[in-house]
Amino acid sequence: MSPSEEPSDFNRRNFIKGGSFATLMMMMGGVEINAQTADKILAVPKADPNFKEKPPAPPVNFGVIGVGVWGREILTTLGRQPNAPVVALCDGYPSSLRRAGELAPKAQTFTDYRKLLEMKEVQAVVVATPSHLHQEIALAALQAGKHVYCEAPLSSSIDEAKVIARAAKAATGQIFQAGLIYRANPQHHHVVKFIRSGAMGKTALARAQWHSKQSWRRASPNPEREKALNWRLSRETTSGLMGEIGIHQVDVASWAFLAPPTAVSGFGSTVAWDDGRETPDTIQAVFEYPNGVHFAYDASLANSFDSTYDMFYGTDGTIMIRVNKAWMFKEADAPVLGWEVYARKDEILGETGIALVANATKLLALGKKPAEAAADGDTPLFYAFEEFIRNIDEKKTPSAGWKEGYESVVTAVKANEAIVTGQRIVYEKGWFDLA
């Protein structure tokens, strides 16, 4: 599940969708980093008359297993790809199949995933079932010779995630991609590169949040079905907010810092939805990284204020990420970096903002205005499937493969354990190994 794309009713405070906050940040001296790819940070954008956009990869026939709310979001996203025909759907719930069929009317439908895997036409499988059901399906799909895109987390269990990762590692000629969508998002690639370049100085601390007021509880007249629908409310079948949502944002921190955390402390409580659930509706965790850097994370189903963002603080500046937008704020005593001399400068209400747009050369060559085109980029999920299809064609290792998928589960599951117990947990290096 994605922290930025789970269907929910965000309120007007989700200011990423408005221009007023961007204007305010430019007034404050913010550096807007609307990015599509991680081009050279210091490059001066110029239109290249010889530029040719890379054509889409050859079509890949998809089968989607698990077509609930998130599965239908996946179907909608695949429908926007020029080369991702969905030929098969599977779900154990007829109502979900009927609704999904409207998004993929030409697809065959099944209630047994094994029947879908028997279809020779299916080249790639998306595993979008509840997390605790991933193992059996992912292993069967790999055994059937399919390319596999498995939603994150790979599993709500470290042991099961290890089994999946081992099978994916051993698969020959097959692409296995974990659903850590930010790993494929051009904006995040650009920002991670920016952080590592030292442009914001020495990293001091970081924090991120996901706030969305919703219960996560779903109703059904069938008690057995209702229990299945509410798998995220039971400790037996989920790793909670940290495993289902936080895993994505914590993974960005580990990616940027080039290392997994060394320890984690956590807290959790149920403050808004006291309905018998076993998983907290509000959590906080503090991850310890090498070099004394701490990453604080909180998620809540009790409040929507400020929605979702990631912050990285350095001795020379701060970077803020909101899905496909990012800005940098320089400290007053920060040194001049050189790119400021060449970057576009905008006068906004008497203040000067320095805009930085990655991939500007490509956008100019396509006759687009970089700042506007970059801001209108697609979703992280779209880019994840775009990369998956390209990886299948070019036989490339995914930016989020079995290794990243497994390591993220270890990080999240142990963090959830710290939240549930209220204890500090030290990560053992051996936990991240598949041996």
Number of C-alpha atoms within 10 A of each C-alpha: 22 22 23 22 13 13 12 10 10 16 13 13 12 15 16 20 11 11 9 11 12 19 15 14 16 24 17 15 19 24 26 23 27 29 28 28 20 19 18 13 18 14 16 16 20 12 14 13 11 7 12 10 9 6 6 13 17 12 16 22 17 25 30 28 28 26 27 20 14 19 23 22 18 19 24 15 19 21 16 13 16 13 18 22 20 23 21 26 28 27 23 14 14 13 12 17 20 15 15 26 19 12 16 21 14 13 19 15 24 18 16 13 21 14 12 23 25 11 14 11 14 21 20 27 26 28 28 26 20 25 25 20 17 23 23 12 22 27 17 14 23 23 13 15 18 24 26 26 24 28 25 28 32 33 29 28 22 22 15 19 26 26 19 26 26 17 17 23 16 11 16 10 11 21 26 30 29 28 28 29 26 25 25 23 26 25 27 26 20 23 27 19 17 19 21 15 11 14 22 25 19 15 21 18 18 21 21 21 21 23 21 22 18 17 14 13 15 12 11 12 7 9 10 9 13 14 16 15 17 18 19 25 23 16 15 13 18 25 29 28 26 28 28 24 22 25 26 24 24 25 24 21 24 19 15 19 18 13 12 23 24 15 20 26 22 24 21 22 16 18 12 16 16 12 10 9 15 17 22 24 25 23 23 21 24 22 26 20 20 13 9 9 15 20 21 20 21 20 26 25 21 17 16 20 16 17 23 21 20 21 21 22 20 21 17 19 23 24 24 23 21 19 19 23 22 25 24 27 22 22 15 8 9 13 12 10 10 9 14 14 11 13 18 14 15 14 11 14 10 8 13 16 22 23 21 28 30 28 22 26 20 22 22 18 18 16 10 14 12 24 18 12 17 23 15 13 17 15 17 23 22 21 21 26 22 22 20 29 24 19 19 23 15 10 13 13 15 21 20 21 21 25 20 21 27 29 22 28 29 25 26 28 23 25 33 29 20 23 27 20 14 15 14 19 18 16 18 11 10 8 15 19 12 15 7
